[in-house]
Amino acid sequence: MTIPVQAAASSSRLRPRTLKDRFLANGSVGSIALFFLFVVALFSLTTEDFLSLDNVLNVLRQSAPLLIVATAMTLVITTGGIDLSVGSVLALTSALCAILIHAGLPWALVMVLMLLVGALVGAIQGFFVAYEGIPSFIVTLAGLSVIRGLALLMTGGYSVPIPSDIAFVGLGRAWILGMPLPALIAAAVLLVGFVTFNETPFGRYVTGIGANAEAVRRAGVNTRGVTLLVYVLSGSLAALAGLVLAARLGSGSSNAGQGFELDVIAAVVLGGTSLFGGRGTMVGTILGALTVAAIGNGLILAHLSPFLTPIVTGSIILVAIWMNFRIFRGAGRKR
């Protein structure tokens, strides 16, 4: 990627960064940070327990699957793709995990198998996207339906209980140093995702593919392999989220994760990752995910109708897409 880097360096020397350039580089993170503070202030004033320690820890524990999957979704969307199947993968691994544990398999082995199942699903979808050239929207939309159907077929639509006396349930219920274990798992995943995305060649390749895949390919990068790996990571982390959810609820259900993919996409796009690819931010993703979780929790504490949550989430997605198109896409055309 020598040529693009040199070009960017030359451009920066020829033209000093203006205030508008700085806004385009960091404005999305700043705006979601302000919006997050607004949401927190709003619900802290309109509800009694929103900022209580118990509720804050509960939000962190419940939002762990969202934070985990949003890490991978940031990579996917930065490449210019999308993964609509993450909710179905979560449901499949949650249900299959409960079935295998109920059948007597060691829970540690089951966890490894579920991560492999998620990776396999991601590899299959990534193959069609990267090597067959089928749009990721079509591939993962089909995956959403097929994978959810497999989960329903295996469970018959019923929840499968997980024994509460095995160590596996600690994955979703344990506490370490006063913090819920799911939140610590999510923090570890986000830290690895942040370092990978910002400090490694792989992260730069992901961004380059979204910005100009042909230029990256001509620089000698295996763009197909990178794209495939991004979807493998997405499937694997969706499977991890399914394990955490199953452990917390003490059961696996084929109905888990309904609409989950919308929450993940809302979190990532709201955080400033461009739907057109080429620009992503892990910090923004964290703030976006916490904002989505805070809105859902705040609406419940405010005793409003639960049907308002998808309405608000959908509105957030629409506004985020509009901002992406009007501000960042327009700026890219001018440059």
C-alpha positions, 0 to 999 in steps of 0.5 A: 500500500505504498502508493496510496500512503505516499499520495495521502502524505503528499496531499497533506503537505500541499494543503494544511488541514482545515477546521472542516477537515478536522470535523470530518475526521473526528466530528462523528465521534464527537457528535455521538459522544454529545448525543450519548451524554444527552441520552444519559442526562435525559433519562437520569432526569426522567427516571429514578434509577437510571444512573444507579450503580445496579442499573449501570452494571445491568446495562453493561451486562445486557449490552455485552453481546451488542458490543461484541458483535459491533466490534466485528460489524465495524470491520465488515461495514468499513470494507463496504459490506454488511452482515445481516445474519449476525442475529440468526448466528447468535440464535443458532449457536445459542440453541445448538449450545443448549442442545449439546450441553443437554445431550451431555457434551462437556461445556468447554468442548461445546463452546469451542464447537460453537465458535467453529460453527460461527467461523464456518458460517462466516467463511461460507458467506465470506466466500460468496462475497469475496470470491463470487462477487455477490453483494454482501446484502444479498448473501447475508440476507439469505443467511439470515433466513437459512440460519434462523430456519435451521435454529427453528428446525432444531428446537421446534420453536421452543427454548432448551434449558441449560442446567444452572449447576454447571460452570458454563452459566458463569460466562453470563452471570459471574462477577469479577472485581465487582464487574459482570463477566460479560462486560469484561469479555466485551471490553477484551474483545473491543480492546483487541478490535481497537488494536487490530483495526488501528495498529495493524496492517490488517486494519489498514487493509480493511479501511483501504478495501472500503476506500479503493479495493482495486488500489489495495489489490494492485499494491499486492494485498490479497483483498479477497482473503482479507474480506473473507477473514472479516466475515469469519470474524463476524460469524465467530463473534456472533457465536461468542455473543450467542454463548454469552446470552445463553449462559446469562439466560440459562437457556438457548432459543431459536427466537433469540436475537430477533432484530439484533442485527438492526441494533448492531448496525445502528450502533456502528453507523451511529458511531461514525463508521461509513456505510459506504466503506473506507472509514470506521472508528472503534471508539465511535462504535463503543459510544454508539452501542452504549447509546442504543443500550441506554435508549432501550434501558431508559425507555423501559425505566420510563414505563413507556411501551416496549414497541417504542424501542424498535421505532427509536432504533429505526429512526436512529438508523435513518438519521445516521444514514442521512448524515453519512450521505449528506455530510461525509459522502458529499465531502468525499465528492468535493475532494 
